[in-house]
C-alpha cells in the first residue's frame, strides 16, 4: 500500500518489504510491493541473509516491475536455498514479471506458484517429508 503523504514518483515506486510468519510452521513470507529495482536490492538481500526459516516464500503480487539486478537477487535466493537445503518459492508474479523470467530463460529454474496458499501447502508438505 502506498503512502498517501508521498507525492513524488520515486517515492510511489519505492519497494516495501514486509516479513511475516506464514500460515504453516517454518514458513517465512516476504511480501514485496512496488518496483523491485537496483535501488532496493541491498535491503532485500540484507533481509534474506538474516533469515533462517526452512521455507521462504517471496510474494511478488504487488510488484509491477523488476529489473535485471533484482532478478539476479532472486537467482541468489534460488542458489542459496539449494546450497543450504532450504525450500523457497516466488508467488503471484504479474504477467510482466513472468515475461522477464521467460525472456531471461529462468522460468524453468525458479520455483513459482500462482498463489501464496498453494506455495505454503506444497512447501510445508515437502519440508515435513524431509
Secondary structure, 3 states (H helix, E strand, C coil): CCCCCCCCHHHHCCCEEEEEECCCCCEEEEEEECCECHHHHHHHHHHHHCCCCCEEEEEEEECCCECHHHHHHHHHHHHHHHHCCCEEEEECCCHHHHHHHHHHCCCCCCCEECCHHHHHHHHHHHHHHC
